Amino acid sequence: MRFAPTMIAGVVVVEADPVLDDRGAFARLHCPAEFADAGIDFAPAQTSLSRNTAALTLRGMHYQPAPHGETKLVRVVRGRIFDVALDLRPGSATLGRWTGVELDAAGARALFIPEGVAHGFLTLEPDTDVLYQIAPMFEPGHGEGVRWNDPAFAIAWPAAPQVISERDASYADYRPEPGPGGR
């Protein structure tokens, strides 16, 4: 595997190194030792699948705040998405910045998203399946989000969503947590 840092600390593109032969290909997608060698402490506790029937379906921008924060390794197993990570970590040098990468089933590329970073994606093809490996276990009732089109972030989505949940469409404008000495 190859690990390519993004402009947001801790958000990493993970590239598989498939071995090709007459049968096709075989690739390791997660190896705790290789992740540790890259400085990433990640032991998935849960694997989830997001099935999306329509192109231009938007899911996000979701996160779980501390003490229920999650790390995620996201990859496409069918179809294609524009995947976005948005830094919401107080005190981070890149607070409020985002990075986006296209993921598809053919490329076997993934995006690692650390705790405190919101995640969302827009499907670019119909019948797109997105696989999540998550640590620690998801804690129901603690999920939060920010609006996909909040002007505070100005995420450059490649197209307008055609399918979006009422919850994802109606998050309030982002209000940063006050720091020490703040209001």
Secondary structure by P-SEA (a helix, b strand, c coil): cbbbbcccccbbbbbbbccccccccccccccaaaaaaacccccccbbbbbbbcccccccccbbbcccbbbbbbccccccccbbbbbbccccccccccbbbbbbcccccbbbbbcccbbbbccccccbbbbbbbbccccccccccccccccccccccccccccccccccccccccccccccccc
